Amino acid sequence: DQQTGLLTLIDCRVGLILTLEDRQQVHVFSTDSPERVEFSSTTNIGSEISCGIQDPSPRVVVTFRPGPAGSEFRGVPVKVEFIED
């Protein structure tokens, strides 16, 4: 599955948690194996990826495996692709 939106937060404290905003909805993705998440770009994003609040929030497509029923997370991120607006 894929979700497009603005990447507002990269939380690296425990595993990796990505917060994505799209049309007033918030989608949260989580993994205990951050080294397995692929980051890529169709363009030069012009900065290094770092943990914390993303300001300005880049537009991304997150490819993910859906989370189990009842999970607080939308799914497990597999790939994060930075795209042009």
Secondary structure, 3 states (H helix, E strand, C coil): CEEEEEEEEEECCCCEEEEEEECCEEEEEEECCHHHCEEEECCCCCCCCCCEECCCCCEEEEEEEECCCCCCCCEEEEEEEECCC
